[in-house]
Amino acid sequence: MEFKDLENKKANELSKMLQEEQQKLFELRLKLSVNQLKQVRQVREARQNISRLLTKINKLKSQTESN
């Protein structure tokens, strides 16, 4: 997921995506702890996706507060 993919999303869609990504990160960390995860990079990618989503959500909040 790239930041430009999030441009046309609404706040409720972003919140839903954020919850899904956080759940995915939780599951990846569990798999990592019991050595079932082959691609460790997925944890990093999930964290980056979460930060992108949070950035976009905060940007939308600041825009609505200023209007």
Secondary structure as GFF3:
##gff-version 3
##sequence-region A 1 67
A	DSSP	three_ten_helix	3	6	.	.	.	ID=ss1
A	DSSP	alpha_helix	11	33	.	.	.	ID=ss2
A	DSSP	alpha_helix	41	66	.	.	.	ID=ss3
###
